[in-house]
């Protein structure tokens, strides 16, 4: 399995709007071949920070989704006016070893 961890920090106090956007997301990625699941978490001591953890059957499935129209459509619910902290956005890739 292939795992992608994306993280970002909200700069302008819109944490609740971001939480709501994830709770009501359009689920476009769920329809993608190779997608397994997505978890969205926020550290208890850094409530303005969000981590998206997506699980894929393989790296190629993720890459195909990331280049496709479903990726763009999945971002429709981003709250208007959202500002992110510079230097705090990151994407990391992992090989899943065990659960």
C-alpha positions as CSV (number, residue, x, y, z in Angstrom):
1,X,0.0,0.0,0.0
2,X,1.0,3.6,-0.7
3,X,0.3,6.4,1.9
4,X,0.2,10.1,1.3
5,X,0.3,12.6,4.2
6,X,-0.5,16.2,3.4
7,X,-0.4,18.8,6.1
8,X,-1.1,22.5,6.3
9,X,-1.7,25.2,8.9
10,X,-4.5,27.8,8.7
11,X,-3.3,31.4,9.1
12,X,-6.5,33.3,9.5
13,X,-8.6,31.7,12.1
14,X,-10.8,29.6,9.8
15,X,-10.2,26.3,11.5
16,X,-13.9,25.6,12.1
17,X,-14.7,26.3,8.4
18,X,-12.0,23.8,7.4
19,X,-13.3,21.2,9.8
20,X,-16.8,21.7,8.3
21,X,-15.5,21.5,4.8
22,X,-13.9,18.1,5.5
23,X,-17.0,16.8,7.2
24,X,-19.1,17.8,4.2
25,X,-16.5,17.0,1.5
26,X,-17.7,15.9,-2.0
27,X,-16.1,12.5,-1.7
28,X,-14.6,12.6,-5.2
29,X,-11.5,10.7,-4.2
30,X,-13.7,7.8,-2.9
31,X,-14.7,6.9,-6.5
32,X,-11.1,6.7,-7.7
33,X,-9.6,3.3,-8.6
34,X,-6.9,2.3,-6.1
35,X,-8.2,4.6,-3.3
36,X,-8.6,2.8,0.1
37,X,-9.4,5.5,2.6
38,X,-8.8,9.0,3.9
39,X,-8.3,10.2,7.5
40,X,-8.3,13.9,8.4
41,X,-6.7,14.7,11.8
42,X,-5.6,17.8,13.7
43,X,-3.0,17.8,16.5
44,X,-4.6,18.6,19.9
45,X,-2.0,21.3,20.7
46,X,-2.0,22.8,17.2
47,X,-5.7,23.2,16.3
48,X,-4.9,25.3,13.2
49,X,-3.0,22.4,11.7
50,X,-4.6,19.7,9.6
51,X,-3.2,16.4,8.3
52,X,-4.8,14.4,5.5
53,X,-3.7,10.8,5.3
54,X,-4.8,8.9,2.2
55,X,-4.2,5.2,1.6
56,X,-3.9,3.8,-1.9
57,X,-3.4,0.3,-3.3
58,X,-0.3,1.6,-5.2
59,X,1.6,4.8,-6.1
60,X,0.3,4.8,-9.7
61,X,-3.3,5.0,-8.5
62,X,-2.5,8.1,-6.4
63,X,-0.5,9.7,-9.3
64,X,-3.3,9.2,-11.7
65,X,-5.9,10.7,-9.3
66,X,-3.6,13.7,-8.6
67,X,-3.3,14.5,-12.3
68,X,-7.1,14.0,-13.0
69,X,-10.2,16.1,-12.9
70,X,-11.5,14.4,-9.7
71,X,-8.5,15.9,-7.9
72,X,-9.6,19.4,-8.9
73,X,-13.2,18.7,-8.2
74,X,-12.3,17.4,-4.7
75,X,-11.2,20.9,-3.7
76,X,-14.5,22.7,-4.5
77,X,-15.4,22.9,-0.8
78,X,-12.3,24.9,0.3
79,X,-13.7,27.8,2.4
80,X,-13.6,31.1,0.6
81,X,-11.0,33.4,2.0
82,X,-8.9,30.6,3.6
83,X,-5.3,31.6,4.1
84,X,-2.5,29.1,4.9
85,X,0.7,29.7,6.8
86,X,3.7,30.0,4.6
87,X,6.2,27.2,4.9
88,X,3.7,24.9,6.7
89,X,2.3,23.1,3.8
90,X,3.9,19.7,3.1
91,X,3.2,16.5,1.2
92,X,5.1,13.3,2.2
93,X,4.9,9.8,0.6
94,X,5.2,6.5,2.5
95,X,5.2,2.8,1.9
96,X,2.7,1.2,4.3
97,X,4.5,-1.6,6.3
98,X,1.9,-2.9,8.7
99,X,-1.3,-2.0,10.6
